[in-house]
Amino acid sequence: MQAKGKMGIAGRTLLIAAISGIVTCVVHAEPPEVLLWPDGVSEPAVPADPAEATVTGQDGLTRRYNVSNPRLFVHVPEAPASAARAAVIVVPGGGFTKLADEHEGSDACKWLTGHGIVAFQLAYRTPTDKQPHPEAGPVQDLILALKLVRQRAGEFGVDPNRVGVLGFSAGGQVAFVEAASQSVKIDFGGDRSAMPDALLLIYPWKIWDDQRNSVHSAAILNSSFPPVFMAQAADDKSSSATGNARIFIKLAELRVPAEFHVYANGGHGFGMRPRVDAPGTADWPKRATDWLRLRGFLDK
């Protein structure tokens, strides 16, 4: 379901009970969608042809391809709330060729809503891997998503002062660059409408540039950077534990609240799906829950 400019009307569940009272069937509705660019996507845009599609791979996981119309899927906790809730925008990975938006998207949203957090799953433009700066368009989408969530906080039942971002792999790079860009704008007198209040980066992809021996070229770290939680496996061949450790050290030097967990094994791309003989892949959500509680994102 798609809604232009307004959150679509969709119930959490549709309950169909047999007249006999013997059988009850619960059908879960798709999460409402909110378009980010109802008047047209900014450049660098992604062609609408081929059309967007979701494909289930041999691993049983569904991935999204060819997103030309970026939007948010809104996941609301089932339990009622007496006050505005914290919110987290989830940014899946996919190497800028696709979105791994099940195990790094909807699964993460389910985890967050289970803790009483309103989760916004970002479907950012893709593929952008052939563009000169693959992260540029997705970063624009995240900027708009953060602004939109805060502008419509009352509608979503969200506390605008508790809006975080959770990014996996390439999505972690998008989240990192977005936050680093906004921290510079704040130094020059900008507002905080597009700055996350908390940032969770799970095996973020190439946020440290080994060739330059510095942070990603589109990012500048300073003391305005938001509090950070990072987690990954040491044997990850796609996301450098050494490079991300250097990011952590720089944040610590800037006195930015930061926490970094490195697990011995687990590889890359596990998302919310634990792997056999890699206990860290099951542990990081527990540590992230503790961290979110310390940051005031959990109400209990």
C-alpha positions, 0 to 999 in steps of 0.5 A: 500500500502506498500513501502520498504525503500521509501515512496510509490507513492500515490496521495492525491485524485483520481478525477473521473468526469463523461463525462456528467459533472453532477457527480464528485466522489472523492476517497481518497487514503490510506496514503503511508507507510514506513517500519521501519525494512526492514531487519527484526525486532529487538527482542523482535519481535512479531510473524507474525502468526496470521496475522495483521488485522483491526477490527471495534468494536461495538463502530464503531471504527477500531483497528489494531491487530497483528502488526509484521512489524512496519511502519509509515503511512504518512499523508501530509497536502493538502495545498502546503507549501513554506518551510519545515513543522513541523512534529509529530509522532502519537503513539496510545494506546491500552494497548499493546494488539492492536492499537487504531489507528483510534480515537487515530491515523488517526483522530489525523493525520487529526487534525495535517495536518489541522494545516499544520503539517506532521503527521506520524502514528506509527504502532508499534509492538503488542501485547507485553502485555505478554512480561516482558517489554511490552514497550521495542519493541514499544520504539525501533520502535519509536526511529527508526521512529524519526531517519528515519523522520529526516534522510529523512526530505528533502523527506518528506518536514519536518524541522528536528528541529521541530519533535514532538511526540503525544502519547495516553495511552499506546502510551503515555507511549512509548513516555515518556519512549523513550524521557526519555531514549534519555535524558540520552544518550544526557547527555553522549554525544549522538546526538539528532536524536531520541529526540523529540523536543516536547512531547504531552501526552494524558492520558499517561498510568502508567508513574508514578509507584505507587509501587516504588513511582517514574517514570516508571522504564525505564525512567530517568527525567533530564533537557534534557527532551523535552517540554511537554504538558499533558492532561487527565480527573480526573476520568480516572481509567486507567491513574492516574491524581495524578501520572501524576501530580507528573511527572509534578511537577518533570518536573517543578522542573527540569525547563523543559517547561511543561503544564498539563490540568486536566478535571473533567470528561471524563474517558479514551480513548476518543482520538479525539472523544469528549464525552457527558457531558465531555467538556474537551474531546473536549477542549484539542485539542484547548489547544494543538494547542495553545501549538504547536503554542507557541513551533513554530510548527504552521506556522500561 
